[in-house]
Amino acid sequence: MKNHQVYSTCASAQIKGAGMTKTTPLPPMETMPDVRAQVDRIDSELIALMKHRFACMDAAARIKQDRMAVRDEARKAQVLENVKQLASGAGIPVPTMAAIWEMLIETSISYEFEKWDQMRDS
């Protein structure tokens, strides 16, 4: 029953970042096609947000003058802590979100190294 209560409170989706929160109400979902349509819509929004996140990695690669600055373990720890707090506040599984962000951060670091090298090899 507890899990049902946590997940049935999904009356809205929140996007936080840059000091603002945008809440998009979810429509009623009575059938599996309704649920699938919302999952597909949310996935599309997540990809759009990831595009913005990777644009930030492009900017970081351009701004950082020292290749060794690309990997910043203190910043990585800060991002992971932020995600854990956000996940906890949202009532979603903290260990799962931390694992997803660990992969996202490491992928972002690899991407930034590639961009850093490309910008300086030209």
C-alpha positions as CSV (number, residue, x, y, z in Angstrom):
1,M,0.0,0.0,0.0
2,K,2.8,2.4,0.8
3,N,4.4,2.1,-2.7
4,H,1.0,2.6,-4.2
5,Q,0.6,5.8,-2.2
6,V,4.0,7.1,-3.2
7,Y,3.6,6.4,-6.9
8,S,-0.1,7.3,-7.1
9,T,0.7,10.9,-6.0
10,C,2.2,11.4,-9.4
11,A,-0.2,14.3,-10.1
12,S,2.5,16.5,-11.6
13,A,6.1,16.4,-13.0
14,Q,8.6,18.9,-11.7
15,I,11.6,20.1,-13.5
16,K,14.1,22.0,-11.4
17,G,17.1,23.9,-12.5
18,A,18.7,27.3,-12.6
19,G,16.7,28.4,-9.6
20,M,13.3,27.7,-11.1
21,T,10.7,24.9,-11.0
22,K,8.3,24.2,-13.7
23,T,5.4,22.0,-12.9
24,T,3.5,20.3,-15.7
25,P,0.3,18.6,-14.5
26,L,-0.2,15.1,-15.8
27,P,-3.5,14.2,-17.3
28,P,-5.6,11.4,-15.9
29,M,-4.1,8.0,-16.9
30,E,-6.8,5.3,-16.9
31,T,-5.4,3.0,-19.6
32,M,-2.0,1.6,-20.5
33,P,-2.0,3.7,-23.8
34,D,-2.5,6.8,-21.5
35,V,0.4,5.7,-19.4
36,R,2.6,4.9,-22.4
37,A,1.8,8.2,-24.1
38,Q,2.9,10.1,-20.9
39,V,6.1,8.0,-20.6
40,D,6.9,8.8,-24.3
41,R,6.2,12.5,-23.8
42,I,8.4,12.6,-20.6
43,D,11.2,10.7,-22.4
44,S,11.1,13.3,-25.2
45,E,11.4,16.1,-22.6
46,L,14.2,14.3,-20.8
47,I,16.2,14.0,-24.1
48,A,15.6,17.7,-24.7
49,L,17.0,18.4,-21.2
50,M,19.9,16.1,-21.9
51,K,20.7,18.1,-25.0
52,H,20.9,21.2,-22.8
53,R,23.1,19.4,-20.3
54,F,25.5,18.3,-23.0
55,A,25.6,21.9,-24.3
56,C,26.9,22.8,-20.9
57,M,29.6,20.2,-21.3
58,D,30.5,21.9,-24.6
59,A,30.8,25.2,-22.8
60,A,32.8,23.7,-20.0
61,A,35.3,22.2,-22.5
62,R,35.6,25.6,-24.2
63,I,36.1,27.5,-20.9
64,K,38.5,25.1,-19.0
65,Q,42.0,25.9,-20.1
66,D,43.6,22.9,-18.3
67,R,42.6,19.4,-19.4
68,M,43.1,18.2,-15.8
69,A,40.2,20.5,-14.8
70,V,37.8,18.4,-16.8
71,R,37.5,15.8,-14.0
72,D,36.5,17.6,-10.9
73,E,35.8,15.0,-8.1
74,A,34.5,17.7,-5.7
75,R,32.0,18.9,-8.2
76,K,31.0,15.3,-9.0
77,A,30.3,14.7,-5.3
78,Q,28.3,17.9,-5.0
79,V,26.1,17.0,-8.0
80,L,25.5,13.5,-6.6
81,E,24.6,15.0,-3.2
82,N,22.2,17.4,-4.9
83,V,20.5,14.6,-6.8
84,K,20.2,12.5,-3.7
85,Q,18.5,15.4,-1.9
86,L,16.2,16.1,-4.8
87,A,15.3,12.4,-5.2
88,S,14.5,12.1,-1.5
89,G,12.4,15.2,-1.6
90,A,10.5,13.9,-4.6
91,G,9.9,10.5,-3.0
92,I,11.7,8.5,-5.6
93,P,14.4,5.9,-5.1
94,V,17.5,7.7,-4.0
95,P,20.0,4.8,-4.7
96,T,18.6,4.4,-8.2
97,M,18.8,8.1,-9.0
98,A,22.3,8.2,-7.6
99,A,23.3,5.3,-9.9
100,I,21.8,6.9,-12.9
101,W,23.5,10.2,-12.2
102,E,26.8,8.4,-11.6
103,M,26.6,7.1,-15.1
104,L,25.4,10.4,-16.5
105,I,28.3,12.3,-14.8
106,E,30.9,9.8,-16.0
107,T,29.5,9.9,-19.5
108,S,29.5,13.7,-19.4
109,I,33.1,13.8,-18.3
110,S,34.1,11.5,-21.1
111,Y,32.2,13.7,-23.6
112,E,33.8,16.8,-22.2
113,F,37.3,15.2,-22.5
114,E,36.5,14.5,-26.2
115,K,35.3,18.0,-26.8
116,W,38.3,19.5,-25.0
117,D,40.7,17.5,-27.2
118,Q,38.8,18.4,-30.4
119,M,38.8,22.1,-29.6
120,R,42.5,22.1,-29.1
121,D,43.6,19.7,-31.8
122,S,42.1,21.9,-34.5
